[in-house]
Amino acid sequence: MPAICSDGMGSISGRYLGWLIGIVVGLLLLSAVNTAVSAMIGLAYMLARDGEMPKSFSRLNNHGVPWAPLCIAVTLPFLLTVFTSDLDSLADMYAIGVVGAIAVNLGSCWYNKKLGLVWWERTIMGVTFLVLFAVEVTIARTKPAALFFAVCVVGIGLRCALIR
């Protein structure tokens, strides 16, 4: 049976398609990083304004951006990528963080009786929370480096909250 892309044209178009897909995925990852950094800055700033993080986290620079959260939100991912040896480890850490954040959000909404959700909305949130919680436990069980990362992030966050 002849190979589908045995001619030179198939090989060339495959190479260009590979580059195109790589560029698109790279841009999507940059967008995700931008979103995560912005969210980290905003969260730390709001927690500082509410008195749940050190007050220094609410000091703004000339552009209206909080200095300390900006430095942390840029430095930590940078150090993480510098000291991580392979992309699989980064993907594991990303997975445990994203799944955990969504599970916490869904679980909080499901548990909060003041939200005024109807029974079927609360049921969907509860079931989705349980599924994501099971996924999170599976990731934590099978990816010890990701579990260590998550414990460090939560531990640092709790430590900062206690310092205030």
Disulfide bonds with the S-S distance in Angstrom:
none
